[in-house]
Amino acid sequence: MKTTKAVFAAALAAALVLGATGIWAARVGDLVNNVTIKDAEDNPKKIPDFGKKVLFIIYADTQTADDNDPVAEAVRELKLDKTKYTGLGIANMKDSWVPDGIIRMVIRKKIEQFKRTILADDDHVVAKAWGLGDCDDKSVVLVIGVDKRLKYIKKGKVRGAEIQKVIDVIEAEVNEP
């Protein structure tokens, strides 16, 4: 009995360490849950349309906020059915050296300019809940299906053929009966 408890405790400790270090990372097919983060005015906000529409999300540190603009623009050009699809950005504020007030001001300007939803994660809520690992100086592209499962995930710049892969995944999910 003591051996079983010791093995279980060691396995649990390893799982916690691996998850915290990002070694045990999110993968396509993983089920993710909606989380409460913040809007541009610092009010608590759940991710809109979670579990109701296909979501295209760019989760980015402020230093990499524009890294995935090419894939965002390619997806925007698709003119997808807004009853089945939502695209949004989430600012990883925790890893930024820029003061939160300035980040929120920039978010409000971008919301007005691009007519897009941009939320703020000031405590790694998304990264922890979804197993994204270390997101400092990184931009993460995610597609989440209506079934709340990751359909696509890439940490870093999405370019070339990889942009088409994102488009293919989104279109397949949006056209799912």
For each residue, the residues with C-beta under 8 A, 3 or more apart:
1: 4 5
2: 5 6
3: 6 7
4: 1 7 8
5: 1 2 8 9
6: 2 3 9 10
7: 3 4 10 11
8: 4 5 11 12
9: 5 6 12 13
10: 6 7 13 14
11: 7 8 14 15
12: 8 9 15 16
13: 9 10 16 17
14: 10 11 17 18
15: 11 12 18 19 24
16: 12 13 19 20
17: 13 14 20 21
18: 14 15 21 23 24
19: 15 16 22 24 131
20: 16 17
21: 17 18 24 133
22: 19 25 131 132 133 134
23: 18 133
24: 15 18 19 21 131
25: 22 131 132 133
26: 30 32 130 131 132 133 150 153
27: 30 150 153
28: 150 151 152 153
29: 149 150
30: 26 27 130 131 149 150
31: 148 149
32: 26 129 130 144 148 149 150
33: 129 148
34: 46 47 50 51 148
35: 46 47 125 126 129 130
36: 44 45 46 125
37: 44 45 47 90 119 120 121 122 125 126
38: 42 43 44 45 119 120 121 122
39: 42 43 44 45 119 120
40: 104 107 108 111 118 119 120
41: 104 108
42: 38 39 100 104 120
43: 38 39
44: 36 37 38 39
45: 36 37 38 39 48 119
46: 34 35 36 50
47: 34 35 37 50 55 57 88 90 119
48: 45 86 88 117
49: 52 53 55 86
50: 34 46 47 55 144 148
51: 34 146 147 148
52: 49 146
53: 49 83 84 85 86 146
54: 84 85 86 143 144 145 146 151 170 173 174
55: 47 49 50 85 86 87 88 142 143 144
56: 75 85 86 87 88 141 142 143 166 170
57: 47 87 88 89 90 141 142 143 144
58: 68 71 72 88 89 90 139 140 141 142
59: 89 90 92 121 126 127 132 135 139 140 142
60: 64 65 67 68 89 90 91 92 138 139 140
61: 64 65 92 95 96 135 136 137 138 139
62: 65 91 92 93 95 96 98 103 106
63: 96 137
64: 60 61 67 68 137 138 139
65: 60 61 62 89 91 139
66: 69
67: 60 64 139 156 157
68: 58 60 64 71 72 139 141 157 158
69: 66 72 73
70: 73 74 158 159 163
71: 58 68 74 75 141 158 159 162 163 166
72: 58 68 69 75 76 87 89
73: 69 70 76 77
74: 70 71 77 78 163 166 167
75: 56 71 72 78 80 87 166 167 170
76: 72 73 87
77: 73 74
78: 74 75 167 170 171
79:
80: 75 84 85 170 171 174
81: 84 85 174
82: 85 86
83: 53
84: 53 54 80 81 174
85: 53 54 55 56 80 81 82 170 174
86: 48 49 53 54 55 56 82 117
87: 55 56 57 72 75 76 116 117
88: 47 48 55 56 57 58 116 117 118 119
89: 57 58 59 60 65 72 110 116 117 118 119
90: 37 47 57 58 59 60 118 119 120 121 126
91: 60 62 65 96 103 107 118 119 120 121
92: 59 60 61 62 95 96 121 124 126 127 135
93: 62 96 100 103 120 121 122
94: 121 122 123 124
95: 61 62 92 124 135 136 137
96: 61 62 63 91 92 93 103
97:
98: 62 102 103
99: 102 103
100: 42 93 103 104 120 122
101: 104 105
102: 98 99 105 106
103: 62 91 93 96 98 99 100 106 107 120
104: 40 41 42 100 101 107 108 120
105: 101 102 108 109
106: 62 102 103 109 110
107: 40 91 103 104 110 111 118 120
108: 40 41 104 105 111 112
109: 105 106 112 113
110: 89 106 107 113 114 116 118
111: 40 107 108 114 115 116 117 118
112: 108 109 115
113: 109 110
114: 110 111
115: 111 112
116: 87 88 89 110 111
117: 48 86 87 88 89 111
118: 40 88 89 90 91 107 110 111
119: 37 38 39 40 45 47 88 89 90 91
120: 37 38 39 40 42 90 91 93 100 103 104 107
121: 37 38 59 90 91 92 93 94 124 125 126 127
122: 37 38 93 94 100
123: 94
124: 92 94 95 121 127 128 135
125: 35 36 37 121 128 129
126: 35 37 59 90 92 121 129 130 132
127: 59 92 121 124 130 132 133 134 135
128: 124 125 131 132
129: 32 33 35 125 126
130: 26 30 32 35 126 127 142 150
131: 19 22 24 25 26 30 128
132: 22 25 26 59 126 127 128 135 140 155
133: 21 22 23 25 26 127 155
134: 22 127 138
135: 59 61 92 95 124 127 132 138 140 155
136: 61 95
137: 61 63 64 95
138: 60 61 64 134 135 155 156
139: 58 59 60 61 64 65 67 68 155 156 157
140: 58 59 60 132 135 153 154 155
141: 56 57 58 68 71 152 153 154 158 166
142: 55 56 57 58 59 130 150 152 153
143: 54 55 56 57 150 151 152 153 166 169 170 173
144: 32 50 54 55 57 148 149 150 151
145: 54 148 149 151 173 176
146: 51 52 53 54 173 176
147: 51
148: 31 32 33 34 50 51 144 145
149: 29 30 31 32 144 145
150: 26 27 28 29 30 32 130 142 143 144 153
151: 28 54 143 144 145 169 173
152: 28 141 142 143 165 166 169 170
153: 26 27 28 140 141 142 143 150
154: 140 141 158 162
155: 132 133 135 138 139 140
156: 67 138 139
157: 67 68 139
158: 68 70 71 141 154 162 163 166
159: 70 71 162 163
160: 163
161: 164 165
162: 71 154 158 159 165 166
163: 70 71 74 158 159 160 166 167
164: 161 167 168
165: 152 161 162 168 169
166: 56 71 74 75 141 143 152 158 162 163 169 170
167: 74 75 78 163 164 170 171
168: 164 165 171 172
169: 143 151 152 165 166 172 173
170: 54 56 75 78 80 85 143 152 166 167 173 174
171: 78 80 167 168 174 175
172: 168 169 175 176
173: 54 143 145 146 151 169 170 176
174: 54 80 81 84 85 170 171
175: 171 172
176: 145 146 172 173
177:
